[in-house]
Amino acid sequence: MKQFFARPNVQYWSKFIGKTIFYFGILLMLIYLYHYKNIDGGSFIYNEF
């Protein structure tokens, strides 16, 4: 098993997949937090215009 994960090709793809899942999770979290903002709320920048 150690020999399998010691291959450079496997290490490359496992890092790539790990980073992809990590950044996809961050993106989902940011989209989730963005939906808490409401246009009728006071924090929207164009409310005063």
CHARMM internal coordinates of N, CA and C (Angstrom, degrees):
IC EDIT
DIST 1 N 1 CA 1.4446
DIST 1 CA 1 C 1.5219
ANGL 1 N 1 CA 1 C 111.03
DIST 1 C 2 N 1.3302
ANGL 1 CA 1 C 2 N 115.37
DIHE 1 N 1 CA 1 C 2 N -39.23
DIST 2 N 2 CA 1.4654
ANGL 1 C 2 N 2 CA 119.04
DIHE 1 CA 1 C 2 N 2 CA 179.00
DIST 2 CA 2 C 1.5244
ANGL 2 N 2 CA 2 C 111.26
DIHE 1 C 2 N 2 CA 2 C -65.51
DIST 2 C 3 N 1.3240
ANGL 2 CA 2 C 3 N 115.26
DIHE 2 N 2 CA 2 C 3 N -35.26
DIST 3 N 3 CA 1.4608
ANGL 2 C 3 N 3 CA 118.57
DIHE 2 CA 2 C 3 N 3 CA 179.68
DIST 3 CA 3 C 1.5196
ANGL 3 N 3 CA 3 C 111.18
DIHE 2 C 3 N 3 CA 3 C -67.00
DIST 3 C 4 N 1.3296
ANGL 3 CA 3 C 4 N 116.48
DIHE 3 N 3 CA 3 C 4 N -33.76
DIST 4 N 4 CA 1.4597
ANGL 3 C 4 N 4 CA 119.90
DIHE 3 CA 3 C 4 N 4 CA 179.45
DIST 4 CA 4 C 1.5259
ANGL 4 N 4 CA 4 C 110.78
DIHE 3 C 4 N 4 CA 4 C -65.74
DIST 4 C 5 N 1.3383
ANGL 4 CA 4 C 5 N 116.99
DIHE 4 N 4 CA 4 C 5 N -45.89
DIST 5 N 5 CA 1.4587
ANGL 4 C 5 N 5 CA 120.30
DIHE 4 CA 4 C 5 N 5 CA -178.76
DIST 5 CA 5 C 1.5233
ANGL 5 N 5 CA 5 C 113.14
DIHE 4 C 5 N 5 CA 5 C -78.46
DIST 5 C 6 N 1.3050
ANGL 5 CA 5 C 6 N 117.56
DIHE 5 N 5 CA 5 C 6 N -9.26
DIST 6 N 6 CA 1.4612
ANGL 5 C 6 N 6 CA 121.01
DIHE 5 CA 5 C 6 N 6 CA 178.35
DIST 6 CA 6 C 1.5248
ANGL 6 N 6 CA 6 C 111.53
DIHE 5 C 6 N 6 CA 6 C -84.62
DIST 6 C 7 N 1.3119
ANGL 6 CA 6 C 7 N 117.53
DIHE 6 N 6 CA 6 C 7 N -11.23
DIST 7 N 7 CA 1.4688
ANGL 6 C 7 N 7 CA 120.14
DIHE 6 CA 6 C 7 N 7 CA 178.76
DIST 7 CA 7 C 1.5272
ANGL 7 N 7 CA 7 C 110.12
DIHE 6 C 7 N 7 CA 7 C -67.38
DIST 7 C 8 N 1.3333
ANGL 7 CA 7 C 8 N 117.60
DIHE 7 N 7 CA 7 C 8 N 139.11
DIST 8 N 8 CA 1.4721
ANGL 7 C 8 N 8 CA 120.15
DIHE 7 CA 7 C 8 N 8 CA -179.85
DIST 8 CA 8 C 1.5198
ANGL 8 N 8 CA 8 C 112.76
DIHE 7 C 8 N 8 CA 8 C -63.19
DIST 8 C 9 N 1.3163
ANGL 8 CA 8 C 9 N 117.78
DIHE 8 N 8 CA 8 C 9 N -35.74
DIST 9 N 9 CA 1.4550
ANGL 8 C 9 N 9 CA 120.97
DIHE 8 CA 8 C 9 N 9 CA -179.51
DIST 9 CA 9 C 1.5356
ANGL 9 N 9 CA 9 C 111.04
DIHE 8 C 9 N 9 CA 9 C -65.27
DIST 9 C 10 N 1.3266
ANGL 9 CA 9 C 10 N 116.65
DIHE 9 N 9 CA 9 C 10 N -41.87
DIST 10 N 10 CA 1.4608
ANGL 9 C 10 N 10 CA 120.96
DIHE 9 CA 9 C 10 N 10 CA 179.62
DIST 10 CA 10 C 1.5227
ANGL 10 N 10 CA 10 C 110.30
DIHE 9 C 10 N 10 CA 10 C -68.96
DIST 10 C 11 N 1.3092
ANGL 10 CA 10 C 11 N 117.28
DIHE 10 N 10 CA 10 C 11 N -38.96
DIST 11 N 11 CA 1.4640
ANGL 10 C 11 N 11 CA 120.66
DIHE 10 CA 10 C 11 N 11 CA 178.00
DIST 11 CA 11 C 1.5220
ANGL 11 N 11 CA 11 C 110.69
DIHE 10 C 11 N 11 CA 11 C -63.65
DIST 11 C 12 N 1.3187
ANGL 11 CA 11 C 12 N 117.03
DIHE 11 N 11 CA 11 C 12 N -41.40
DIST 12 N 12 CA 1.4678
ANGL 11 C 12 N 12 CA 120.61
DIHE 11 CA 11 C 12 N 12 CA 179.69
DIST 12 CA 12 C 1.5269
ANGL 12 N 12 CA 12 C 110.80
DIHE 11 C 12 N 12 CA 12 C -61.76
DIST 12 C 13 N 1.3314
ANGL 12 CA 12 C 13 N 116.50
DIHE 12 N 12 CA 12 C 13 N -49.38
DIST 13 N 13 CA 1.4640
ANGL 12 C 13 N 13 CA 119.65
DIHE 12 CA 12 C 13 N 13 CA -176.33
DIST 13 CA 13 C 1.5220
ANGL 13 N 13 CA 13 C 111.91
DIHE 12 C 13 N 13 CA 13 C -70.30
DIST 13 C 14 N 1.3144
ANGL 13 CA 13 C 14 N 117.81
DIHE 13 N 13 CA 13 C 14 N -33.57
DIST 14 N 14 CA 1.4602
ANGL 13 C 14 N 14 CA 118.58
DIHE 13 CA 13 C 14 N 14 CA 178.24
DIST 14 CA 14 C 1.5221
ANGL 14 N 14 CA 14 C 110.94
DIHE 13 C 14 N 14 CA 14 C -69.52
DIST 14 C 15 N 1.3296
ANGL 14 CA 14 C 15 N 118.19
DIHE 14 N 14 CA 14 C 15 N -37.46
DIST 15 N 15 CA 1.4722
ANGL 14 C 15 N 15 CA 120.62
DIHE 14 CA 14 C 15 N 15 CA 174.90
DIST 15 CA 15 C 1.5204
ANGL 15 N 15 CA 15 C 110.48
DIHE 14 C 15 N 15 CA 15 C -65.89
DIST 15 C 16 N 1.3234
ANGL 15 CA 15 C 16 N 117.02
DIHE 15 N 15 CA 15 C 16 N -41.11
DIST 16 N 16 CA 1.4602
ANGL 15 C 16 N 16 CA 121.29
DIHE 15 CA 15 C 16 N 16 CA -179.78
DIST 16 CA 16 C 1.5327
ANGL 16 N 16 CA 16 C 111.08
DIHE 15 C 16 N 16 CA 16 C -63.06
DIST 16 C 17 N 1.3193
ANGL 16 CA 16 C 17 N 116.35
DIHE 16 N 16 CA 16 C 17 N -46.50
DIST 17 N 17 CA 1.4621
ANGL 16 C 17 N 17 CA 120.21
DIHE 16 CA 16 C 17 N 17 CA -179.96
DIST 17 CA 17 C 1.5263
ANGL 17 N 17 CA 17 C 110.83
DIHE 16 C 17 N 17 CA 17 C -67.44
DIST 17 C 18 N 1.3209
ANGL 17 CA 17 C 18 N 116.68
DIHE 17 N 17 CA 17 C 18 N -39.26
DIST 18 N 18 CA 1.4689
ANGL 17 C 18 N 18 CA 120.09
DIHE 17 CA 17 C 18 N 18 CA 178.24
DIST 18 CA 18 C 1.5183
ANGL 18 N 18 CA 18 C 112.21
DIHE 17 C 18 N 18 CA 18 C -63.10
DIST 18 C 19 N 1.3257
ANGL 18 CA 18 C 19 N 116.82
DIHE 18 N 18 CA 18 C 19 N -45.24
DIST 19 N 19 CA 1.4619
ANGL 18 C 19 N 19 CA 120.04
DIHE 18 CA 18 C 19 N 19 CA 178.25
DIST 19 CA 19 C 1.5229
ANGL 19 N 19 CA 19 C 111.64
DIHE 18 C 19 N 19 CA 19 C -65.96
DIST 19 C 20 N 1.3398
ANGL 19 CA 19 C 20 N 116.72
DIHE 19 N 19 CA 19 C 20 N -37.33
DIST 20 N 20 CA 1.4579
ANGL 19 C 20 N 20 CA 120.33
DIHE 19 CA 19 C 20 N 20 CA 179.22
DIST 20 CA 20 C 1.5240
ANGL 20 N 20 CA 20 C 110.57
DIHE 19 C 20 N 20 CA 20 C -62.94
DIST 20 C 21 N 1.3254
ANGL 20 CA 20 C 21 N 117.38
DIHE 20 N 20 CA 20 C 21 N -45.12
DIST 21 N 21 CA 1.4593
ANGL 20 C 21 N 21 CA 120.93
DIHE 20 CA 20 C 21 N 21 CA 178.82
DIST 21 CA 21 C 1.5285
ANGL 21 N 21 CA 21 C 110.54
DIHE 20 C 21 N 21 CA 21 C -65.21
DIST 21 C 22 N 1.3211
ANGL 21 CA 21 C 22 N 117.44
DIHE 21 N 21 CA 21 C 22 N -39.84
DIST 22 N 22 CA 1.4640
ANGL 21 C 22 N 22 CA 121.93
DIHE 21 CA 21 C 22 N 22 CA 179.86
DIST 22 CA 22 C 1.5222
ANGL 22 N 22 CA 22 C 110.91
DIHE 21 C 22 N 22 CA 22 C -62.73
DIST 22 C 23 N 1.3325
ANGL 22 CA 22 C 23 N 117.69
DIHE 22 N 22 CA 22 C 23 N -49.57
DIST 23 N 23 CA 1.4607
ANGL 22 C 23 N 23 CA 120.37
DIHE 22 CA 22 C 23 N 23 CA -178.44
DIST 23 CA 23 C 1.5284
ANGL 23 N 23 CA 23 C 111.79
DIHE 22 C 23 N 23 CA 23 C -71.19
DIST 23 C 24 N 1.3187
ANGL 23 CA 23 C 24 N 118.29
DIHE 23 N 23 CA 23 C 24 N -30.61
DIST 24 N 24 CA 1.4577
ANGL 23 C 24 N 24 CA 120.67
DIHE 23 CA 23 C 24 N 24 CA 174.78
DIST 24 CA 24 C 1.5292
ANGL 24 N 24 CA 24 C 110.38
DIHE 23 C 24 N 24 CA 24 C -66.24
DIST 24 C 25 N 1.3172
ANGL 24 CA 24 C 25 N 116.78
DIHE 24 N 24 CA 24 C 25 N -37.65
DIST 25 N 25 CA 1.4686
ANGL 24 C 25 N 25 CA 120.89
DIHE 24 CA 24 C 25 N 25 CA 175.80
DIST 25 CA 25 C 1.5149
ANGL 25 N 25 CA 25 C 111.98
DIHE 24 C 25 N 25 CA 25 C -64.22
DIST 25 C 26 N 1.3354
ANGL 25 CA 25 C 26 N 116.56
DIHE 25 N 25 CA 25 C 26 N -41.69
DIST 26 N 26 CA 1.4663
ANGL 25 C 26 N 26 CA 120.11
DIHE 25 CA 25 C 26 N 26 CA 176.93
DIST 26 CA 26 C 1.5245
ANGL 26 N 26 CA 26 C 110.30
DIHE 25 C 26 N 26 CA 26 C -63.57
DIST 26 C 27 N 1.3253
ANGL 26 CA 26 C 27 N 116.73
DIHE 26 N 26 CA 26 C 27 N -42.62
DIST 27 N 27 CA 1.4596
ANGL 26 C 27 N 27 CA 120.48
DIHE 26 CA 26 C 27 N 27 CA 178.95
DIST 27 CA 27 C 1.5309
ANGL 27 N 27 CA 27 C 111.07
DIHE 26 C 27 N 27 CA 27 C -61.85
DIST 27 C 28 N 1.3261
ANGL 27 CA 27 C 28 N 117.71
DIHE 27 N 27 CA 27 C 28 N -43.77
DIST 28 N 28 CA 1.4591
ANGL 27 C 28 N 28 CA 120.86
DIHE 27 CA 27 C 28 N 28 CA 177.77
DIST 28 CA 28 C 1.5281
ANGL 28 N 28 CA 28 C 111.24
DIHE 27 C 28 N 28 CA 28 C -62.93
DIST 28 C 29 N 1.3345
ANGL 28 CA 28 C 29 N 116.61
DIHE 28 N 28 CA 28 C 29 N -39.97
DIST 29 N 29 CA 1.4582
ANGL 28 C 29 N 29 CA 119.97
DIHE 28 CA 28 C 29 N 29 CA 178.84
DIST 29 CA 29 C 1.5240
ANGL 29 N 29 CA 29 C 111.04
DIHE 28 C 29 N 29 CA 29 C -64.21
DIST 29 C 30 N 1.3230
ANGL 29 CA 29 C 30 N 117.63
DIHE 29 N 29 CA 29 C 30 N -41.96
DIST 30 N 30 CA 1.4644
ANGL 29 C 30 N 30 CA 120.59
DIHE 29 CA 29 C 30 N 30 CA 179.25
DIST 30 CA 30 C 1.5234
ANGL 30 N 30 CA 30 C 111.35
DIHE 29 C 30 N 30 CA 30 C -66.37
DIST 30 C 31 N 1.3208
ANGL 30 CA 30 C 31 N 117.82
DIHE 30 N 30 CA 30 C 31 N -39.47
DIST 31 N 31 CA 1.4642
ANGL 30 C 31 N 31 CA 120.21
DIHE 30 CA 30 C 31 N 31 CA 176.86
DIST 31 CA 31 C 1.5252
ANGL 31 N 31 CA 31 C 109.79
DIHE 30 C 31 N 31 CA 31 C -65.34
DIST 31 C 32 N 1.3217
ANGL 31 CA 31 C 32 N 117.39
DIHE 31 N 31 CA 31 C 32 N -40.50
DIST 32 N 32 CA 1.4596
ANGL 31 C 32 N 32 CA 121.50
DIHE 31 CA 31 C 32 N 32 CA 178.78
DIST 32 CA 32 C 1.5235
ANGL 32 N 32 CA 32 C 110.90
DIHE 31 C 32 N 32 CA 32 C -63.09
DIST 32 C 33 N 1.3223
ANGL 32 CA 32 C 33 N 117.31
DIHE 32 N 32 CA 32 C 33 N -44.03
DIST 33 N 33 CA 1.4595
ANGL 32 C 33 N 33 CA 120.49
DIHE 32 CA 32 C 33 N 33 CA 179.42
DIST 33 CA 33 C 1.5202
ANGL 33 N 33 CA 33 C 111.76
DIHE 32 C 33 N 33 CA 33 C -70.50
DIST 33 C 34 N 1.3114
ANGL 33 CA 33 C 34 N 118.45
DIHE 33 N 33 CA 33 C 34 N -30.15
DIST 34 N 34 CA 1.4545
ANGL 33 C 34 N 34 CA 121.89
DIHE 33 CA 33 C 34 N 34 CA 179.23
DIST 34 CA 34 C 1.5270
ANGL 34 N 34 CA 34 C 110.82
DIHE 33 C 34 N 34 CA 34 C -65.77
DIST 34 C 35 N 1.3197
ANGL 34 CA 34 C 35 N 117.56
DIHE 34 N 34 CA 34 C 35 N -32.47
DIST 35 N 35 CA 1.4573
ANGL 34 C 35 N 35 CA 120.59
DIHE 34 CA 34 C 35 N 35 CA -178.28
DIST 35 CA 35 C 1.5197
ANGL 35 N 35 CA 35 C 112.67
DIHE 34 C 35 N 35 CA 35 C -72.46
DIST 35 C 36 N 1.3301
ANGL 35 CA 35 C 36 N 118.21
DIHE 35 N 35 CA 35 C 36 N -10.37
DIST 36 N 36 CA 1.4546
ANGL 35 C 36 N 36 CA 120.22
DIHE 35 CA 35 C 36 N 36 CA 175.47
DIST 36 CA 36 C 1.5233
ANGL 36 N 36 CA 36 C 111.78
DIHE 35 C 36 N 36 CA 36 C -76.21
DIST 36 C 37 N 1.3188
ANGL 36 CA 36 C 37 N 117.14
DIHE 36 N 36 CA 36 C 37 N -19.77
DIST 37 N 37 CA 1.4622
ANGL 36 C 37 N 37 CA 120.02
DIHE 36 CA 36 C 37 N 37 CA 177.97
DIST 37 CA 37 C 1.5215
ANGL 37 N 37 CA 37 C 108.85
DIHE 36 C 37 N 37 CA 37 C -78.00
DIST 37 C 38 N 1.2989
ANGL 37 CA 37 C 38 N 115.50
DIHE 37 N 37 CA 37 C 38 N 136.51
DIST 38 N 38 CA 1.4492
ANGL 37 C 38 N 38 CA 121.39
DIHE 37 CA 37 C 38 N 38 CA -179.97
DIST 38 CA 38 C 1.5261
ANGL 38 N 38 CA 38 C 108.23
DIHE 37 C 38 N 38 CA 38 C -117.40
DIST 38 C 39 N 1.3121
ANGL 38 CA 38 C 39 N 117.39
DIHE 38 N 38 CA 38 C 39 N 141.47
DIST 39 N 39 CA 1.4641
ANGL 38 C 39 N 39 CA 120.48
DIHE 38 CA 38 C 39 N 39 CA -179.60
DIST 39 CA 39 C 1.5244
ANGL 39 N 39 CA 39 C 110.36
DIHE 38 C 39 N 39 CA 39 C -63.24
DIST 39 C 40 N 1.3127
ANGL 39 CA 39 C 40 N 117.79
DIHE 39 N 39 CA 39 C 40 N -32.39
DIST 40 N 40 CA 1.4603
ANGL 39 C 40 N 40 CA 121.51
DIHE 39 CA 39 C 40 N 40 CA -179.84
DIST 40 CA 40 C 1.5237
ANGL 40 N 40 CA 40 C 112.28
DIHE 39 C 40 N 40 CA 40 C -75.57
DIST 40 C 41 N 1.3134
ANGL 40 CA 40 C 41 N 118.33
DIHE 40 N 40 CA 40 C 41 N -10.69
DIST 41 N 41 CA 1.4505
ANGL 40 C 41 N 41 CA 121.57
DIHE 40 CA 40 C 41 N 41 CA -179.55
DIST 41 CA 41 C 1.5186
ANGL 41 N 41 CA 41 C 111.93
DIHE 40 C 41 N 41 CA 41 C -74.65
DIST 41 C 42 N 1.3174
ANGL 41 CA 41 C 42 N 116.72
DIHE 41 N 41 CA 41 C 42 N 168.93
DIST 42 N 42 CA 1.4489
ANGL 41 C 42 N 42 CA 121.71
DIHE 41 CA 41 C 42 N 42 CA -177.23
DIST 42 CA 42 C 1.5184
ANGL 42 N 42 CA 42 C 114.09
DIHE 41 C 42 N 42 CA 42 C -78.88
DIST 42 C 43 N 1.3042
ANGL 42 CA 42 C 43 N 119.08
DIHE 42 N 42 CA 42 C 43 N -12.64
DIST 43 N 43 CA 1.4577
ANGL 42 C 43 N 43 CA 120.28
DIHE 42 CA 42 C 43 N 43 CA -174.95
DIST 43 CA 43 C 1.5265
ANGL 43 N 43 CA 43 C 113.16
DIHE 42 C 43 N 43 CA 43 C -86.73
DIST 43 C 44 N 1.3424
ANGL 43 CA 43 C 44 N 117.43
DIHE 43 N 43 CA 43 C 44 N -5.24
DIST 44 N 44 CA 1.4636
ANGL 43 C 44 N 44 CA 119.35
DIHE 43 CA 43 C 44 N 44 CA -179.50
DIST 44 CA 44 C 1.5113
ANGL 44 N 44 CA 44 C 109.07
DIHE 43 C 44 N 44 CA 44 C -75.93
DIST 44 C 45 N 1.3246
ANGL 44 CA 44 C 45 N 118.77
DIHE 44 N 44 CA 44 C 45 N 131.27
DIST 45 N 45 CA 1.4517
ANGL 44 C 45 N 45 CA 122.49
DIHE 44 CA 44 C 45 N 45 CA -169.16
DIST 45 CA 45 C 1.5293
ANGL 45 N 45 CA 45 C 113.00
DIHE 44 C 45 N 45 CA 45 C -71.00
DIST 45 C 46 N 1.3291
ANGL 45 CA 45 C 46 N 119.12
DIHE 45 N 45 CA 45 C 46 N -28.19
DIST 46 N 46 CA 1.4505
ANGL 45 C 46 N 46 CA 121.50
DIHE 45 CA 45 C 46 N 46 CA -175.76
DIST 46 CA 46 C 1.5344
ANGL 46 N 46 CA 46 C 113.00
DIHE 45 C 46 N 46 CA 46 C -98.59
DIST 46 C 47 N 1.3174
ANGL 46 CA 46 C 47 N 118.45
DIHE 46 N 46 CA 46 C 47 N 17.34
DIST 47 N 47 CA 1.4549
ANGL 46 C 47 N 47 CA 121.12
DIHE 46 CA 46 C 47 N 47 CA -179.71
DIST 47 CA 47 C 1.5245
ANGL 47 N 47 CA 47 C 112.11
DIHE 46 C 47 N 47 CA 47 C -66.25
DIST 47 C 48 N 1.3058
ANGL 47 CA 47 C 48 N 118.27
DIHE 47 N 47 CA 47 C 48 N -31.15
DIST 48 N 48 CA 1.4549
ANGL 47 C 48 N 48 CA 121.71
DIHE 47 CA 47 C 48 N 48 CA -172.91
DIST 48 CA 48 C 1.5141
ANGL 48 N 48 CA 48 C 113.26
DIHE 47 C 48 N 48 CA 48 C -82.78
DIST 48 C 49 N 1.3261
ANGL 48 CA 48 C 49 N 119.39
DIHE 48 N 48 CA 48 C 49 N -10.53
DIST 49 N 49 CA 1.4613
ANGL 48 C 49 N 49 CA 120.63
DIHE 48 CA 48 C 49 N 49 CA -173.38
DIST 49 CA 49 C 1.5026
ANGL 49 N 49 CA 49 C 112.18
DIHE 48 C 49 N 49 CA 49 C -88.85
END
COOR INIT
IC SEED 1 N 1 CA 1 C
IC BUILD
